[in-house]
């Protein structure tokens, strides 16, 4: 999964729908409350200083280069908290959920994705005890992996044991504090 797709997954399709080849049958973490908006400290403009500038409003977000592709928190885009992460769930056309996580520390957001690399897949196998499946509806496309954690403990173990991959790091472009980007 390339850099741009990982970021867009977190923030709306995260701005594009259907980009991840790893999905879940239900929103993660299970049976947790959905947030109605982004926490105040997450709102603002964030950039990787190369390809992406993300604008986060209380109930929506978009890539500064594509404001028409704004994503709105609601039925198809859910945000939940879990062990220091914001977990973004987006339902795809197939009814499965794409899940991306982000962790903010001061003026930096680290974005993590479920990427089907060998190391992550070994963790999935160990934690889920084979409770995931690979599907390929089109032989020309990558296989889709459907992860099926039995509970939030298993989901947490996926996060803590290397089942997710750091996709990118965004830093705040802090216009709110009167600072100008370098």
Backbone bond lengths (Angstrom), bond angles and torsions (degrees), N, CA, C in turn:
res aa  C-N    CA-C-N  psi(-1)  N-CA   C-N-CA  omega(-1)  CA-C   N-CA-C  phi
1 X - - - 1.442 - - 1.524 107.24 -
2 X 1.326 116.89 129.89 1.458 117.96 -176.51 1.511 112.03 -82.36
3 X 1.310 115.46 169.38 1.453 123.76 -175.40 1.518 112.32 -56.32
4 X 1.301 117.76 -50.95 1.466 122.28 -176.13 1.532 111.25 -61.81
5 X 1.295 116.95 -40.97 1.459 120.49 -178.89 1.528 110.00 -66.75
6 X 1.313 118.85 -40.31 1.458 120.84 179.51 1.518 111.61 -60.85
7 X 1.308 116.62 -44.44 1.462 119.94 179.27 1.513 110.24 -65.31
8 X 1.299 117.19 -46.94 1.452 118.30 -177.93 1.511 110.95 -64.49
9 X 1.297 117.98 -30.14 1.457 119.18 174.97 1.507 110.79 -60.71
10 X 1.320 117.93 -43.52 1.449 118.33 -178.19 1.507 111.56 -64.75
11 X 1.264 118.58 -41.69 1.447 118.89 -172.42 1.494 114.24 -106.92
12 X 1.270 117.79 41.19 1.423 118.14 162.30 1.469 118.06 143.13
13 X 1.039 121.31 -20.04 1.455 128.83 -179.86 1.454 105.22 -176.62
14 X 0.924 79.01 23.85 1.460 142.75 -58.35 1.480 109.02 -14.69
15 X 1.098 142.31 -55.82 1.450 126.25 162.19 1.511 109.41 -95.46
16 X 1.299 116.94 -16.36 1.465 121.45 175.88 1.512 108.20 -122.96
17 X 1.306 117.54 139.42 1.464 120.31 -179.44 1.522 110.50 -89.69
18 X 1.330 115.03 146.36 1.450 120.67 170.62 1.508 116.57 75.93
19 X 1.332 119.22 28.63 1.459 119.94 -174.73 1.519 113.33 -92.99
20 X 1.315 117.97 -24.58 1.449 120.26 -175.73 1.518 110.21 -85.91
21 X 1.331 115.90 148.55 1.449 118.79 175.45 1.532 110.80 -103.00
22 X 1.349 117.05 14.88 1.451 122.37 176.28 1.524 107.46 -124.69
23 X 1.334 115.87 124.44 1.460 119.92 -177.13 1.524 111.09 -133.66
24 X 1.318 115.10 170.24 1.458 123.53 177.14 1.519 108.10 -127.74
25 X 1.328 116.54 154.88 1.457 120.74 -179.33 1.521 112.77 -76.92
26 X 1.334 116.98 -20.90 1.460 121.64 -179.99 1.526 109.13 -145.13
27 X 1.340 117.45 163.96 1.470 118.98 179.48 1.528 110.90 -62.66
28 X 1.314 115.79 146.52 1.453 122.31 179.75 1.527 108.52 -112.03
29 X 1.296 119.48 150.62 1.453 126.48 -15.37 1.521 110.33 -66.89
30 X 1.295 115.12 158.36 1.460 121.03 -175.21 1.527 111.51 -68.49
31 X 1.315 115.18 143.74 1.464 123.51 173.30 1.529 113.32 51.51
32 X 1.316 116.06 41.49 1.464 121.42 175.18 1.515 108.93 -112.83
33 X 1.313 115.02 157.22 1.456 122.27 -178.75 1.526 109.98 -72.62
34 X 1.324 116.17 137.85 1.462 121.54 174.56 1.523 108.92 -81.35
35 X 1.320 116.96 138.72 1.459 120.95 173.44 1.521 108.42 -78.23
36 X 1.309 116.80 144.82 1.463 121.06 178.78 1.519 112.04 -86.90
37 X 1.327 115.99 -19.22 1.463 119.99 178.00 1.525 110.03 -157.15
38 X 1.324 115.17 170.50 1.457 120.39 177.58 1.520 109.08 -73.36
39 X 1.322 118.22 140.64 1.464 120.14 174.38 1.535 110.19 -57.50
40 X 1.324 116.59 150.22 1.465 122.11 -176.69 1.532 112.75 -51.66
41 X 1.325 117.21 -42.49 1.470 120.32 -175.57 1.524 113.10 -69.69
42 X 1.326 117.97 -13.50 1.457 121.77 177.42 1.520 111.87 -89.63
43 X 1.318 116.92 -19.67 1.459 121.05 -175.86 1.520 110.76 -74.15
44 X 1.328 115.69 144.38 1.453 121.81 -179.09 1.516 110.12 135.16
45 X 1.314 114.74 -162.04 1.458 121.35 -178.83 1.519 108.85 -111.11
46 X 1.323 115.71 130.55 1.464 123.16 -176.37 1.527 108.28 -127.44
47 X 1.323 116.58 144.75 1.465 119.00 -177.25 1.520 110.94 -143.90
48 X 1.328 114.48 151.56 1.465 119.92 171.96 1.529 109.46 -92.96
49 X 1.320 117.54 2.65 1.472 125.52 -179.24 1.518 112.87 62.06
50 X 1.327 117.05 18.86 1.461 120.54 176.82 1.526 111.44 -136.29
51 X 1.338 116.43 -68.60 1.455 120.97 -170.44 1.522 114.69 -113.67
52 X 1.306 117.73 -26.04 1.453 120.28 -168.82 1.517 111.69 -128.92
53 X 1.319 116.06 134.16 1.455 122.53 169.11 1.520 106.07 -127.30
54 X 1.308 115.81 114.15 1.448 122.88 -173.61 1.522 109.46 -104.31
55 X 1.316 116.53 131.58 1.464 122.33 177.60 1.523 107.23 -110.44
56 X 1.334 116.42 120.82 1.457 121.85 -178.90 1.520 108.74 -111.79
57 X 1.317 115.65 120.80 1.463 123.83 174.22 1.523 107.37 -104.24
58 X 1.330 118.78 174.67 1.465 118.54 -178.29 1.531 114.64 -55.41
59 X 1.332 118.56 -42.26 1.467 119.29 -175.60 1.520 113.25 -123.03
60 X 1.317 118.16 11.80 1.466 120.66 179.63 1.519 110.03 -153.72
61 X 1.327 115.50 169.28 1.458 121.38 177.79 1.513 108.52 -158.45
62 X 1.321 116.17 158.03 1.457 121.30 -179.37 1.521 110.26 -162.20
63 X 1.326 114.52 159.47 1.456 122.17 172.82 1.523 106.02 -79.18
64 X 1.320 117.04 129.65 1.465 121.89 -178.25 1.530 111.51 -55.49
65 X 1.334 117.02 -27.52 1.463 121.14 178.66 1.528 112.43 -79.63
66 X 1.337 118.04 -12.72 1.467 122.36 -178.93 1.526 110.98 -139.86
67 X 1.334 118.45 62.04 1.470 119.29 -176.64 1.527 113.78 -61.47
68 X 1.317 117.93 -23.64 1.466 120.57 178.70 1.532 111.51 -68.37
69 X 1.330 117.96 -19.79 1.464 122.30 -179.70 1.524 112.07 -91.83
70 X 1.313 117.22 29.77 1.461 122.25 -179.36 1.521 110.79 -57.70
71 X 1.316 116.55 137.79 1.458 122.76 177.62 1.520 108.15 -107.36
72 X 1.319 116.27 137.58 1.457 122.09 -177.06 1.526 109.11 -114.70
73 X 1.326 115.71 132.47 1.458 120.66 177.40 1.518 108.31 -67.66
74 X 1.313 115.63 131.69 1.462 119.39 -178.48 1.509 111.08 173.49
75 X 1.299 117.17 -133.36 1.460 122.77 -174.61 1.524 113.37 -65.88
76 X 1.336 117.13 -43.88 1.466 121.00 -175.12 1.520 113.92 -93.97
77 X 1.324 117.62 -16.03 1.459 122.85 179.50 1.522 107.31 -126.97
78 X 1.333 116.43 113.71 1.457 122.04 -176.94 1.520 109.66 -117.50
79 X 1.331 115.92 142.53 1.463 120.77 175.50 1.521 108.06 -122.99
80 X 1.324 114.94 132.97 1.463 121.76 178.06 1.522 108.58 -133.80
81 X 1.317 116.90 157.04 1.468 122.63 174.73 1.531 108.77 -97.22
82 X 1.348 114.34 146.22 1.464 118.21 176.01 1.517 109.34 -163.35
83 X 1.307 117.44 115.24 1.465 125.12 175.06 1.530 113.59 45.95
84 X 1.319 115.98 49.96 1.457 121.11 176.71 1.517 114.73 86.27
85 X 1.302 118.35 -1.95 1.464 122.69 178.82 1.527 110.18 -106.13
86 X 1.330 115.51 152.81 1.454 120.52 159.49 1.518 104.12 -96.40
87 X 1.308 116.16 129.76 1.458 121.35 -177.42 1.520 107.68 -111.01
88 X 1.313 116.21 117.17 1.451 120.80 179.78 1.517 108.76 -99.44
89 X 1.315 115.20 127.89 1.457 122.86 179.22 1.517 107.90 -116.96
90 X 1.302 116.93 129.00 1.457 119.87 174.68 1.518 108.32 -128.23
91 X 1.323 114.51 129.51 1.457 119.21 179.87 1.527 108.88 -80.48
92 X 1.318 115.80 134.53 1.457 121.61 179.52 1.513 111.65 -94.64
93 X 1.312 115.15 177.44 1.460 121.23 179.15 1.526 112.18 -60.80
94 X 1.334 116.21 -26.39 1.463 120.86 -177.62 1.537 113.01 -88.09
95 X 1.340 117.64 3.88 1.456 120.99 179.85 1.509 114.12 83.80
96 X 1.328 117.68 -1.91 1.457 122.78 177.99 1.530 109.28 -91.51
97 X 1.333 116.71 157.70 1.461 121.96 -179.28 1.518 111.44 -103.48
98 X 1.311 115.20 130.52 1.455 121.48 169.77 1.517 106.30 -90.66
99 X 1.320 116.54 135.95 1.456 121.56 -174.19 1.525 109.57 -125.87
100 X 1.328 115.13 129.45 1.452 121.96 175.25 1.520 106.90 -133.02
101 X 1.320 116.30 145.41 1.463 121.18 -177.58 1.525 110.15 -118.49
102 X 1.324 115.11 152.01 1.456 119.94 175.80 1.519 108.67 -141.27
103 X 1.294 114.92 144.36 1.464 121.91 178.09 1.517 107.52 -129.08
104 X 1.338 115.64 125.15 1.466 120.98 -179.47 1.515 109.52 -103.38
105 X 1.323 114.92 135.70 1.458 121.26 172.28 1.515 106.40 -134.88
106 X 1.316 115.63 108.96 1.461 123.74 -176.59 1.522 109.68 56.24
107 X 1.322 118.03 -114.98 1.467 121.36 -175.76 1.521 112.90 -103.77
108 X 1.329 115.88 34.29 1.458 120.61 -178.78 1.531 109.24 -140.64
109 X 1.320 115.57 137.00 1.462 121.58 174.42 1.521 108.08 -119.72
110 X 1.321 115.93 126.41 1.458 121.22 173.81 1.526 106.94 -102.13
111 X 1.314 115.55 129.12 1.458 122.03 -177.21 1.527 108.74 -107.63
112 X 1.323 115.73 130.76 1.457 122.76 -178.34 1.520 109.58 -121.51
113 X 1.323 115.76 145.21 1.458 120.79 179.89 1.527 109.33 -133.91
114 X 1.304 115.07 159.73 1.456 121.24 171.06 1.516 106.04 -86.67
115 X 1.321 116.10 106.21 1.458 122.44 -176.39 1.522 107.74 -113.19
116 X 1.311 116.70 136.54 1.466 120.48 -175.05 1.524 112.58 -83.30
117 X 1.349 115.57 55.60 1.459 119.29 173.99 1.536 108.63 -91.15
118 X 1.316 116.52 165.91 1.470 120.96 -174.51 1.512 113.43 -59.31
119 X 1.339 117.79 -43.53 1.467 120.81 -177.81 1.530 110.67 -63.87
120 X 1.318 116.88 -45.33 1.468 120.55 -179.97 1.522 110.40 -65.02
121 X 1.314 116.83 -41.51 1.462 119.71 -179.05 1.533 111.74 -64.36
122 X 1.320 116.93 -33.14 1.469 120.23 176.36 1.527 110.05 -65.22
123 X 1.344 117.01 -39.10 1.468 120.79 176.99 1.527 109.84 -65.87
124 X 1.324 117.61 -43.81 1.472 120.45 178.76 1.519 110.06 -56.65
125 X 1.333 116.07 -45.23 1.464 120.92 -178.97 1.523 110.59 -61.24
126 X 1.333 116.44 -44.80 1.462 121.00 -178.34 1.529 111.54 -67.33
127 X 1.329 117.34 -48.07 1.469 121.14 -175.21 1.527 111.93 -73.94
128 X 1.317 116.34 -42.64 1.461 120.38 -174.52 1.528 112.55 -90.88
129 X 1.325 116.91 -3.57 1.466 122.22 178.83 1.535 110.85 51.32
130 X 1.321 115.34 44.17 1.453 120.03 177.87 1.518 114.37 82.60
131 X 1.347 116.77 6.18 1.456 119.32 -178.04 1.534 110.84 -85.44
132 X 1.302 114.61 55.68 1.459 121.52 169.50 1.509 106.99 -149.97
133 X 1.301 115.32 155.39 1.462 118.06 -177.76 1.514 109.84 -131.33
134 X 1.302 114.32 155.21 1.461 121.91 176.48 1.523 107.62 -110.67
135 X 1.326 114.69 132.08 1.466 120.35 177.93 1.508 108.86 -127.87
136 X 1.307 114.90 146.79 1.460 120.30 174.07 1.516 107.43 -141.08
137 X 1.329 114.88 101.97 1.460 119.35 -179.69 1.523 111.59 -81.52
138 X 1.303 116.19 -25.33 1.459 121.82 178.44 1.524 107.10 -124.01
139 X 1.313 119.38 117.34 1.471 121.22 -176.06 1.528 113.69 -62.75
140 X 1.319 118.27 -14.56 1.458 121.57 179.03 1.520 112.88 -87.92
141 X 1.329 117.51 -10.58 1.454 121.89 -179.00 1.523 110.83 -104.50
142 X 1.345 115.46 163.47 1.454 120.74 176.13 1.518 110.23 -64.72
143 X 1.317 115.73 152.07 1.456 120.12 174.88 1.526 109.51 -65.26
144 X 1.314 115.65 146.79 1.457 121.75 173.85 1.521 107.55 -100.40
145 X 1.326 116.17 132.02 1.458 121.57 179.19 1.514 108.55 -105.50
146 X 1.324 116.75 128.76 1.450 122.01 178.17 1.525 107.39 -109.30
147 X 1.331 115.68 110.85 1.457 121.19 -179.58 1.523 109.01 -88.26
148 X 1.335 116.02 140.29 1.462 121.06 -174.94 1.532 110.79 -132.62
149 X 1.340 117.38 70.55 1.474 117.49 177.00 1.529 109.91 -65.88
150 X 1.342 116.21 137.80 1.457 119.38 -176.49 1.523 112.51 -75.17
151 X 1.343 117.40 -21.89 1.461 120.68 179.55 1.536 108.74 -161.73
152 X 1.333 115.83 -179.03 1.462 119.73 -177.89 1.524 112.96 -70.85
153 X 1.318 118.29 -23.55 1.459 120.40 174.29 1.529 109.82 -63.51
154 X 1.308 117.14 -44.18 1.473 120.40 177.91 1.528 110.37 -65.26
155 X 1.331 117.64 -39.74 1.462 120.43 177.42 1.530 110.30 -62.42
156 X 1.327 116.64 -42.99 1.473 120.64 178.38 1.530 110.77 -62.34
157 X 1.315 117.60 -40.43 1.465 120.44 178.60 1.530 111.31 -63.56
158 X 1.335 116.84 -35.12 1.472 119.20 175.03 1.526 110.29 -59.32
159 X 1.328 116.55 -42.44 1.464 121.32 -178.66 1.519 112.03 -69.69
160 X 1.319 116.61 -44.90 1.462 121.55 -173.06 1.527 113.61 -78.49
161 X 1.327 118.11 -23.72 1.460 120.95 -174.21 1.522 114.40 -102.13
162 X 1.315 118.16 10.29 1.464 120.00 176.15 1.514 115.30 98.24
163 X 1.318 117.64 19.97 1.456 120.50 178.78 1.523 113.88 -81.46
164 X 1.338 116.42 -5.11 1.459 121.20 176.50 1.521 109.01 -120.34
165 X 1.324 115.62 159.65 1.456 121.86 -176.20 1.522 109.38 -123.99
166 X 1.322 116.96 135.29 1.464 121.16 175.22 1.519 108.20 -65.84
167 X 1.323 116.42 121.44 1.458 121.53 -178.51 1.519 111.77 -94.47
168 X 1.337 116.29 -42.11 1.460 119.15 -178.68 1.513 111.11 -168.33
169 X 1.312 113.93 170.12 1.455 122.17 177.17 1.522 108.11 -127.39
170 X 1.318 115.59 128.20 1.458 121.70 178.08 1.520 108.59 -111.92
171 X 1.327 116.86 144.32 1.459 121.48 176.12 1.521 108.88 -119.40
172 X 1.321 114.77 150.22 1.464 120.62 -177.19 1.524 110.50 -71.46
173 X 1.316 115.12 133.28 1.454 122.55 167.83 1.519 103.71 -97.26
174 X 1.303 116.83 95.13 1.453 121.62 -163.07 1.522 114.21 -87.26
175 X 1.335 116.69 76.56 1.447 118.91 175.62 1.523 110.67 -73.43
176 X 1.322 117.59 -24.44 1.462 120.37 -178.15 1.514 111.80 -64.76
177 X 1.324 117.45 -31.18 1.464 120.57 179.77 1.514 111.27 -92.78
178 X 1.327 116.95 4.99 1.467 119.93 179.43 1.513 113.89 82.58
179 X 1.316 117.21 8.02 1.457 119.89 178.80 1.498 110.01 -88.03
180 X 1.294 117.40 143.68 1.459 121.40 177.66 1.523 109.20 -102.52
181 X 1.323 117.41 143.51 1.466 119.86 179.74 1.528 110.93 -64.75
182 X 1.317 114.86 148.31 1.473 120.35 -179.65 1.506 110.95 -74.96
